[in-house]
Amino acid sequence: MERPAWAPRSIDISVPSVSRIYDFYLGGSHNFEVDREAARRAMEFMPGLPKIMQANRAFMRRAVRFAADEGIDQFLDIGSGIPTFGNVHEVAARSRSGARVVYVDHDPVAVAHSEAVLAGNDDADVVAGDLLKPAEILASAQVQRLIDLNRPVALLLVAILHFVEDEDDPYAAVAELSDALAPGSLLVLTHASYENIPLPAERAGGAVDVYKDIRNPLIMRSREHIARFFEGYDMVEPGLVPMPRWRPEGEPEEEDPYAFSGFAGVGRTA
């Protein structure tokens, strides 16, 4: 397999990556056949996976605009993935001039491509970091330069927590990040769940097994367990809901049924 110029030498391009699979679902070009093969296997069980990812991105953009309208001009996006059109820094800048954004991801392709996209942009940067090491993220030079933790921040954890197993205690990681945020900050979150998927759980479980096979387990938590990530936050209306129902710009009933899979919410620190 020929290595494209955008693929860092350090990565094994024979191993699937959830970031590149996600990029494939969104119609991106920064993925390999091994990623496409894994995505197609998962779609044999859940053909609506691309619709779920599109709904996820649409929610993210609405949430960023909401945060900007609330006066927030700092965004920390952990698990940001490979940049696509209408990413956080673009949406934030259109809504609030001078908005600052730091992306964080552990995938070298996502980091390398983010660096290329953000070259020359003094208001946005990327960190190679791990959600499970919040102190390292917060102490990074990029966060120190762009994010003032004494003022409100929008912390985005979009489609990342369902890749963290319970034994790694994602709740502790979110709590540590939340403790560092100033009053008035927002937590923007989406999470996969068996609830609302328009398929029997047994069939949806086949797609989950594909992620397990590529050593990136997908943890499908209940709404109750997802809500625990918002402990210490006041939920912004309409609360923790299926993605198309969070402050929709159109008619949610017109959305593809798969778009309602999983949950999205925004919480505000007191």
N, C-alpha and C positions, 0 to 999 in steps of 0.2 A: 504494500500500500504506500503510495507516494504521500509524503508529508507536505501539506500546504504551508505557505509562508506564514500564515497567522497562527499555526500550531507550535507552541514552545517545544524545544527539543527535549525538555524534561518529562513530557507526558507520554504515557503508553497509549498510542492511538488504536490499539487492539482491544482496549477495555472500555465498555460503555460508561458514559458520564451522565448523571441526571441533569446537569446544566445543558448539555448538548442535546439530550433527548427533549428537554423542554423547548429548546431552540427549534428543534424539528417540528414539534407540535404547533409552534407559532409561525411556521413557514420560513424560518431562518435558514441561513446557508452555512453556519458554523457548526457542522456536525459531520460525523463520519458514517460509513455504511453500518458499522457495528452499533452505533446509536440508533440509526433508522431501523435496523433489524429488531432491536429490543423494543422500540416504540411500536412497530407493527405487530409484534407478538402481544404486547399489552392491549393494543386496539382490537385484537381478535376477540378479547373478552369484553372490553369497554370501547366500542367504536367512537363514543363521544368524547374521548379524552382531549382532543384539540379544542372542542367547545368549552370544556372545563377550564383549560388554560387561557383561552380568550376571555372568558368571564372573569378569571382571576386578574388578568392585566387591566381589564376595563374597570374593575373595582379599585385597583391600585391607583389608577389615574383619577378617579372620582375622589378618592380619599386624599390624594396629594392636593388636589384643587381645594377640597374642604379645609385642609390644614392651612394652606396659604391664605384662604379667605378669612380664617380665624387669626391671622397675623403671624403665623409661624413661618420663619424663613430659613430654618435649619433642618436638614433631613439626613438621617442615618439609616441606610438601607442595607440590612444584613441578609446575606443569601441572595444577592442582587442578580446573579446569573449573567448571561451574555446580553449586552445591551441590544434593544430593539427600538424601532421607531416609537417615539412618544414615551421615552423612559423618564425616570423621576426628575432628572435635572432639566429636561426639556419642558415637562409639564409645570414644574415649580417655577422656572424662569418666566414662562408665559403668564403665570398667575401673580408672581411677586418678583419684581426686579431685584437682582442681587442675591437671590436665594442661593444658599450653599448646600451642597450635597456631598456626602461621602458614601461610596459604595463599598461593601465588604463581601468577599467570596473566597472560598478555599480552592476553587477550580482554577488551575493556571490558565486555561483558555479564556475563562470569563474575565480574569484579571488582566491578561494581556490585551484582549480586545477592548476592555474598558479603558486601559491606558491609551490605546490608539484613538478611540473615540473622543477622549477627554483631553488630548494633547492641545495645549494652548488655552485651555479653559481654567482660569484662575479660581473659579467658584465651585469646582467639582474635582474630586479625586477618588482613587480606589485603593483599598487596603487588601492585601492577601492575609486573610484572618479567618478564625474559627469561632462560630457562635458560642461554643462551649468554653471559650477563653475570653470572657468579656473584658477583663482587666487589660489584656494585651491590645484589644481593639481600641479601648478608650485611651490608652497611653500611646497609641500610634502617632507618628508625626503628622499624618494626614488629618486625623481627628483633632489633634491639638491645634493645628493651623486653621481649620475651617469651622469647627464646632465649639461654641461657647456653652458649656454645660451649666452655666449660671442662668441661662435663658431657656425658654421652652424649645424643645426639639420634637420633631416627629420621628419616632423609631418605627421603621418598617420591618416586619418579620413576615413577609409574604411568601407563602408556599415553601417554607423552610422547616418549620417545627415538626411537620409530619415525617421528616427524614431523621429525626432524633429519637432514639429508643428510650424507653422509660429508665433503663438502667443507667443512662448517661445524664439523667435528671434535667430535662429541658426547663422545668419549672424554676430550678435554682438559677440557671443561666439568665432567664428572662427577669427574675427578681433582682439579680445583681445589676443588670442593665437598667432596670426601672429605678433602682435606688440611686443611680447616678444622675437621673433626670430632674430638672427643675420643675417646680409646680407649673401646671398649665401645659405640660408636654403631652403628646399623644402617642399611644401604641396602636399601630395599624397592623392587622393580623388576618391571615387566611389559613385554613387548615382543612385537610382532607378528612372525610368521614364517610362511613357507609350510609348514613342518614341522607335521604333525599335522592340517592342514586336511582335512576329509573330502571334498575335491574335487580334480580335476586342477589343477596349478599354473596351467595356461593359463586355466582358467575363473576361478580366484581372482584371476588377474592382471587380469581385467576390472574387478573392484572396485577394485583398486589404481589402475587407469587413471582411474577416476572422481575419485579424490583428486588425481591429477595434473592432471586437467582443471580442478579448482577451485583450482589453485595451492597445494595443501597436500600435496606428495608423501608417500606412505606407503612407508617404507623397510622392506622385509621382510628382516630379517637372519637368518642361520643361528644355531643354538644356540651354535656355536663363537664367532661374533662377538658375540653377546649376552653370553656369559660373560666377555668381555674387560672389560665394565663393572665387574666385580667384582674386578679386579686389586687386590691389597692387602687384600682382605677374606677372612675365613674363612667359608665357606658354612655356613649353618644347615641342618640336616637338614630335608627330604630333598634339598636342593640346588636346582639349576635344572631345573624340571620343568613340565609342562603345569599350568595354573592349578588345576584341580580336585584335582590330586594333591599340592598343598602343604598339608600338615596338615589334611586334610579333616575336616569334622564329620559327614559322612554317608558313603554308599558312592559313590566316584567313578564306578563302573561304571553308576550310575543317571543320570549327567549326560548332557545332550544331546551328541552327538559334536562339535558345533561348539565346545563349551566348552573342548576340549582344544587349540584352535588357539593357537599362540604359547607363550611361556614366562613363568614367574614364579619369583622367588627372593628370598631375604633373605641378606645378608652382614653379618658383624660385624667391626668394626675391632679390631685387636690392641691 
